[in-house]
Amino acid sequence: MTKHEVKCTNKSHKDSTYGNIQSIGGLNSDGSRWRITQERAIEGIESGKWQFYVNSNGRKVDVIVKSINGRKFLKTENDGYDSNNLSTLPECP
């Protein structure tokens, strides 16, 4: 299965580094952009359809699904640098 690099996010609070992620996005091999909702990404990860990662300091850090009080959300595995590399990505156009 191909892993897709996440290069940007859309958050509910655009000016907040830690706003709730609403969607993630990246680039296709032909240079076109892709973007999907957080809910669709969660479904794809949990079903095994998709895998995502973030490039952090030259390393591929996997995007995973977490749950707090029954609310699922995306975050990255711990890489020893940022608590959630998704939060520091730029806003998707």
C-alpha positions as CSV (number, residue, x, y, z in Angstrom):
1,M,0.0,0.0,0.0
2,T,1.3,3.4,-0.9
3,K,1.6,6.0,1.8
4,H,0.4,9.5,1.0
5,E,2.3,12.5,2.3
6,V,0.2,15.1,4.1
7,K,1.6,18.5,3.3
8,C,-1.2,20.8,4.6
9,T,-4.3,20.9,6.8
10,N,-7.4,23.0,7.3
11,K,-8.3,23.7,10.9
12,S,-11.5,25.0,12.5
13,H,-9.4,27.9,14.0
14,K,-7.1,28.9,11.1
15,D,-4.9,31.1,13.3
16,S,-4.4,28.5,16.0
17,T,-1.6,26.0,15.8
18,Y,-3.7,23.5,17.7
19,G,-7.1,24.1,16.1
20,N,-9.2,21.1,15.3
21,I,-8.2,19.6,12.0
22,Q,-11.1,19.5,9.5
23,S,-9.2,18.2,6.4
24,I,-5.7,17.1,5.3
25,G,-4.2,17.5,1.9
26,G,-1.1,16.9,-0.3
27,L,0.1,16.5,-3.8
28,N,-0.6,13.7,-6.3
29,S,2.2,12.3,-8.5
30,D,1.0,14.5,-11.4
31,G,1.3,17.6,-9.2
32,S,-2.4,18.1,-8.7
33,R,-3.7,18.7,-5.2
34,W,-5.8,16.3,-3.1
35,R,-7.7,17.1,0.1
36,I,-10.1,14.9,2.2
37,T,-12.0,15.5,5.4
38,Q,-10.6,14.2,8.6
39,E,-13.6,11.9,8.9
40,R,-12.9,10.3,5.5
41,A,-9.2,10.0,6.4
42,I,-10.1,8.2,9.6
43,E,-12.4,5.8,7.8
44,G,-9.6,5.1,5.2
45,I,-7.0,4.5,7.9
46,E,-9.2,2.3,10.0
47,S,-10.4,0.2,6.9
48,G,-6.8,-0.2,5.7
49,K,-7.6,1.6,2.5
50,W,-5.1,4.5,3.0
51,Q,-1.9,5.3,5.0
52,F,-0.7,8.8,5.5
53,Y,2.6,10.3,6.8
54,V,4.2,13.7,7.5
55,N,7.8,14.5,6.6
56,S,9.3,15.8,9.9
57,N,13.0,16.6,10.0
58,G,13.6,14.3,7.1
59,R,11.7,11.4,8.6
60,K,8.4,9.9,7.6
61,V,6.1,10.0,10.7
62,D,2.9,8.1,10.4
63,V,-0.5,9.7,10.8
64,I,-2.6,7.7,13.2
65,V,-6.2,7.7,14.6
66,K,-6.6,8.6,18.3
67,S,-9.7,8.8,20.4
68,I,-10.5,10.8,23.5
69,N,-13.9,10.4,25.1
70,G,-15.2,8.6,22.0
71,R,-14.1,11.5,19.7
72,K,-11.7,10.3,17.0
73,F,-9.1,12.5,15.5
74,L,-5.9,12.4,13.5
75,K,-2.4,13.0,14.9
76,T,1.1,11.8,14.2
77,E,3.1,9.2,16.0
78,N,5.6,10.5,18.5
79,D,8.8,11.4,16.7
80,G,10.6,13.1,19.6
81,Y,10.1,16.6,18.2
82,D,6.5,17.9,17.8
83,S,3.6,16.5,19.8
84,N,1.6,16.5,16.6
85,N,3.3,17.3,13.3
86,L,-0.1,17.8,11.6
87,S,-0.7,20.9,13.7
88,T,2.3,22.7,12.4
89,L,1.6,22.2,8.7
90,P,0.5,25.1,6.6
91,E,-3.1,25.8,5.7
92,C,-4.3,24.0,2.5
93,P,-5.3,26.3,-0.3
